[in-house]
Amino acid sequence: MTIGLAAAAANAPLLPISFERRALGPHDVGIDILYCGVCHSDLQGG
């Protein structure tokens, strides 16, 4: 189970969600994300 944030629409707030991730396939690339953030301009709508 993975927990993330998502918005249901462009003007909706970010809310926590949980979802299942599939296993990596032979043509996938796995990366480790150590840090993540949301820029204030991402929240301004353009």
PyMOL commands that set and color helices and strands:
alter all, ss='L'
color gray80, all
select helices_A, chain A and resi 40-44
alter helices_A, ss='H'
color red, helices_A
select strands_A, chain A and resi 2-6+15-19
alter strands_A, ss='S'
color yellow, strands_A
deselect
rebuild
show_as cartoon
